[in-house]
Amino acid sequence: MSNARILIVEDESIVAKDIQNSLIGLGYTVAGIVAFGEEAVEQAGILKPDLILMDVMLKGAMDGIEAAERIRREHSVPVVYLTA
């Protein structure tokens, strides 16, 4: 599954970059990095990733749980939650 395209949803840029570097090192393709739940829902429809890595606590009006529910409902993309 090394050709899998993964969308990273993380509002801490250093953490997002570290995740991106780890995924690339493992042979995955990073479809994009977004920091807000609303943006994650929108980009899931545009980028059509195979998987989304979702931070639970996000800045903005929509947290990661709500964003993941909308993504699964509207775009049928699997989501794996991340949290510190």
NORDA-V353992 format. One record per residue. SS is DSSP state (helix for helix, strand for strand, loop for the rest). OMEGA is omega in whole degrees, 0 to 359 (* if undefined). NEAR is the number of other C-alpha atoms within 8 Angstrom. Layout:
# NORDA-V353992
SS/OMEGA/NEAR ; SS/OMEGA/NEAR
This chain:
# NORDA-V353992
loop/183/4 ; loop/177/7 ; loop/181/7 ; loop/178/10 ; strand/186/11 ; strand/174/14 ; strand/179/14 ; strand/176/15 ; strand/185/15 ; loop/183/14 ; loop/174/11 ; loop/189/7 ; helix/180/7 ; helix/178/6 ; helix/179/8 ; helix/180/13 ; helix/178/8 ; helix/178/8 ; helix/179/9 ; helix/181/10 ; helix/178/8 ; helix/180/8 ; helix/179/11 ; helix/178/10 ; helix/178/7 ; loop/177/7 ; loop/179/8 ; loop/175/13 ; strand/176/11 ; strand/182/12 ; strand/180/10 ; strand/176/7 ; strand/176/10 ; strand/187/11 ; loop/185/12 ; strand/180/14 ; helix/180/15 ; helix/179/8 ; helix/179/9 ; helix/179/13 ; helix/180/12 ; helix/183/8 ; helix/176/9 ; helix/178/13 ; helix/182/8 ; helix/187/6 ; helix/181/7 ; loop/180/8 ; loop/176/12 ; loop/183/9 ; strand/175/12 ; strand/171/13 ; strand/191/12 ; strand/171/13 ; strand/181/12 ; loop/182/10 ; loop/180/7 ; loop/173/13 ; strand/179/9 ; loop/187/7 ; loop/186/5 ; loop/177/11 ; loop/183/13 ; helix/179/13 ; helix/179/7 ; helix/179/9 ; helix/180/13 ; helix/178/11 ; helix/179/8 ; helix/180/10 ; helix/179/13 ; helix/182/11 ; helix/187/7 ; helix/188/6 ; helix/179/9 ; loop/177/7 ; loop/178/12 ; strand/182/8 ; strand/173/10 ; strand/181/8 ; strand/173/9 ; strand/174/8 ; loop/177/6 ; loop/*/2
